[in-house]
């Protein structure tokens, strides 16, 4: 459903051709954590047309093939709202594409949905069991099976890798806290 939600969310902003959708996904949205290939986009567009969630008009192009330009139908708007209002379940994986998509596209539909998604994600991360662990756990019971492996060096590498993961977790929590505060303090004019 990620790709469907992404397409419906983008089409809530404006009409797009399949090519334009791909350009957005490869450009402005490349950091959302969801990679997609061109053929996947066109297959999903066809399925969404079959479902009646989107429709298209043919846009004649000079010097090139005509383009199908897609827009949401009423059924598509309803499907987008249904997805946006469905319960959000955080993933053990940091910055999961479902979080980013819901934050962005559910948030576009309703400010309270964006706040709810961020709050749910933040609570989950703060309650995550022992994100730091102990450094002794990181490299306990090393018994190298290869003579080239120095246990002390291996321990340093594992500690560094662990600290990298911990710093990502801590940074993500900080971003969630800042974002939640910003969204809650935002006043519409």
Buried (B, 14 or more C-beta within 10 A) or exposed (E): EBBBBBBBBBBBEEBBBBBBBBEBBEEEBEEBBBEBEEEEBBEBBBBBBEEEBBBBEEEEEEEEEEBBBBBBBEBBBEBBBEBBEEEBEBEEEBBBBBBBBBBBBBBBBEEEBBBBBBBBBBEBBEEEEEBEEEEEEBBEEEEEEEEEEEEEEEBEEBBEEBEEBEEEBEEBBEEBBEBBEEBEEEEEE
